[in-house]
């Protein structure tokens, strides 16, 4: 009898590999609602993305002519590709959502003070997905309150662990 390794469950819908997250977004904004969007990428972009050579910090999304575009995300050039096959690291990338979701996002961003911020980038079933959030900017006092609340929670946890 031959010992064979168990097969991987390829039908698992929760199989995700996180590539990048935008922790600064949660510090600077209140994230009100999130959506999952696909990204239209070229061949060398997806290879760099799989290698983790991506930065979301300065990125944001905007709606133009009924299409959703991601602006400012930096994907480093793929080192193994030739000079003629490289991509522009900061080009605008099209995000793939249903029309009704784009309409919803457009209505939300037309309201005062709301913007679309990418929160995390991951691979889901081998496809690049981006989680974008409808966000409202935090003021300095909001950030201080969040830091104070986090510090209080840490103190409480230390006391509970100590007793």
Secondary structure, DSSP 4 states (H G I P E B T S, - for coil): ----PPPP-TT-TT-EEEEEE-HHHHHHEEEEEEEEEEE---HHHHHHHHTT-EE-TT-EEEEETTEEEEES-EEPPPTTS-GGG---TT--EEEE--HHHHHHHHHHHHSTTEEEEEEEEEEETTEEEEEEEEEEEPPHHHHHHHHHHHHHHHHHHHHHHH-
